[in-house]
């Protein structure tokens, strides 16, 4: 059997392309934030994670340019060896203070961060307890740890009764880590953190929360899930990314100084990976400073998302309820309907993300929309009206 046979036999993408509804890998030619250029057309972006609209902010761009001028384009080494700049340390200290934690450690990507934390902390004979809908980066970190014969258990999505059931199966004196998204990336729901914290205390478990879609979106001044529930001191570790709110690329973990120091000296994902580039770090740090100076951006983001959420629900769409920047619209159990809806929205000048299996369970096909603080009223009104037009065409409303 040829190893590449599976590649030659893969025809699904070509079939969708031939139907003219292929939604992926669309090249953005110009990015102004709420409006982008694709295939020579101006399109309203309703699918980006650029929640605070900072990727095109002049202050963020200027910070990246100045960092290149001072440090060059890269670090040419890992953090462990020649890849640590004073810029990395400065940002780690500022971010730790913002999040109310003792220390922060930067990683080169958000996806890599989970692989730097979970297998590094959870060893043979210890337990990972993970929400079934956690992001793929957590799944990857779990699988690496499981390869070292770590016990991996999963519980039903955001279901604290099921989490309790799973915890009850584990010896109380066993070392264990409960891992959950703070804001779940597909549906936009917020974890039931108060109950999760209570169960963790009862069962002697540590907590890791992935705040990729939460920092800059919920919590006091955008400080994330733990802040949202006044539980900053109760959450052991918070991880996140710079590719969303912070308008850059990279990841981080925040927690106790001793724990962060252990990860720093033991995580292969950090030790054997080139460190975050100077412009990436400088851009993210500038974005953090803007977030601290202009917390009203967080309020505007949530107001914008709520306007669309309410408008689509009133129109009759099946919208997953929430209070974050993510507004998912369920379109039924047909991939064809979902792909056609994506195409019609795109043709009308609105870009969204279409999720079909295996990205979501069968029957949960959706348009996952997300919003920015920089969307204007006219953008939001047009998105709502376009959804109504296309929804009526396809018989969804």
VENQUI-V511293 format. One record per helix or strand of 3 or more residues. SS is the DSSP state (H for helix, E for strand). FROM is the first residue (numbers start at 1). TO is the last residue. Records with the same first field share a line. If there is no record, write none. Layout:
BEGIN
SS = FROM-TO / FROM-TO
END
This chain:
BEGIN
H = 5-9 / 12-18 / 58-71 / 86-99 / 110-121 / 136-147 / 160-168 / 193-202 / 220-222 / 225-228 / 232-234 / 257-266 / 268-271 / 278-293 / 296-315 / 335-347 / 377-393
E = 28-31 / 35-38 / 41-45 / 103-107 / 127-131 / 151-155 / 176-181 / 206-210 / 237-241 / 251-255 / 326-332 / 353-355 / 365-370
END
